[in-house]
Amino acid sequence: MDNSGFVDAALLARVRVGREYVAAKYGFRNHWYPALFGHELAEGQARPVTLLGENILLKRIDGRVHAIHDRCLHRGVPLSRKLECYTAGTVTCWYHGFTYRFADGVLCDIAGTAGSAVIGRRKLRTYPVSEAQGLVFVFVGDADHTPPPLAHDVPPGFLDAELAVHGKRRVVAANWRIGCENGFDSTHIFIHKDSVLVAEADLALPLGLQPLGRHAFQRQLDDDGPKGVFDNFGPDEVRPVFTATIEGEEVLHGAIGGSNRVPQDISMWLPCALRVRPWPVPETTQFEWYVPIDADHHLYLQTLGKRCTNERERDDWAREFHARWLPKALDGFNDDDVWAREATQPFYADDTGWLEEQLFEPDGNIVEWRKLASAHARGIQRPEHIDPPGHTVLSVD
């Protein structure tokens, strides 16, 4: 690794699979990323987030969320260090009064200074924003890259009109790729063997999932839609393993008696989203994102969706989510995943882990994901896009 924090060329030359993926330590450029939940940004409220190493300031104005670069053009300080918004549509730098419009990023005034020639001639970078299913998505990309439809960057089914979505977000001290591969890992289910969710959701949960051949993994590469890799759990593709044997002795057993044998498939989608369908019960689907913050942290944004045809069903689902699935699934079950990612991070932190890892047959889906991401991502986040060290604002609750 070079001293910029990015993977150096010498190491990349030794990577056999997914060079672009390994190079994308700060994520893939020119994609939509969820930043927070819409209810976390009230009318008139401004809030900083960091996505792919870029500091961004969000504000809701007349119902619509706007996003500008959180760095004053004058001396480079974060505007969010001390938020000063004297009008609804602007933000003023606390240091020297440079004032920018959220709508277009233009330097519209300098408080305390009249008639400067730079007024109206300089502008901060702005970011396209889209709200869907209660999430605020930001497009992090090049100015000349037209954002694709949001539907191209979320898992299939997430934008369905009847889907009611609830969730939570938190920061995990691990690189975003460690998050993706933890969620998509065929055999990491072993760490969940004692989870409270097994009894709560009446799960038949094996200790591991053994792929039986290449058909266990499939790609979806439609030009007019999202791109991802599927794990298929059909009887001819994957064998669930319910008993662990060590040197001929049975030492562990999975949860065999549960009535819910879910999921039917798990899939990983560009730029960093997982879909588990259905989960944790047949009526719900889990969608989660591992959004790059910096080289060592990702935003773990977890959601569960359920189809609801009327407001009463939506209200019932909201109560069920908060009372049952938030504590038992998104916390109780996925807390194991957070712990595992943070334990894995040191091995990959200096990037040599990509060369030293010893993968085995069930990791075939991870290899497929790395290859797909390398071939079809729209760009790699580069050093010139990253804000200076020390200015990072972690997107914490």
Sequence and secondary structure as in RCSB ss.txt:
>XXXX:A:sequence
MDNSGFVDAALLARVRVGREYVAAKYGFRNHWYPALFGHELAEGQARPVTLLGENILLKRIDGRVHAIHDRCLHR
GVPLSRKLECYTAGTVTCWYHGFTYRFADGVLCDIAGTAGSAVIGRRKLRTYPVSEAQGLVFVFVGDADHTPPPL
AHDVPPGFLDAELAVHGKRRVVAANWRIGCENGFDSTHIFIHKDSVLVAEADLALPLGLQPLGRHAFQRQLDDDG
PKGVFDNFGPDEVRPVFTATIEGEEVLHGAIGGSNRVPQDISMWLPCALRVRPWPVPETTQFEWYVPIDADHHLY
LQTLGKRCTNERERDDWAREFHARWLPKALDGFNDDDVWAREATQPFYADDTGWLEEQLFEPDGNIVEWRKLASA
HARGIQRPEHIDPPGHTVLSVD
>XXXX:A:secstr
  TTSS  HHHHTT  S HHHHH TT BSSEEEEEEEGGGS TT EEEEEETTEEEEEEEETTEEEEEESS TTT
   GGGG   SSTTEEE TTT EEEETTT BEEEETTB S TTTTT B  B  EEEETTEEEEEE  TTS    G
GGGS TTTT TTEEEEEEEEEESS HHHHHHHHH TTGGGGGTT THHHHTTB B SEEEE SGGGEEEEE TTS
 EEEEEE  TTTEEEE EEEETTEEEEE B S SB   SEEEEETTTEEEEES SSTTEEEEEEEEEEETTEEEE
EEEEEEE SSHHHHHHHHHHIIIIIIIIIIITTTHHHHHHHHHHHHHHTTSTHHHH    GGGHHHHHHHHHHHH
H S B  GGGS  TT       
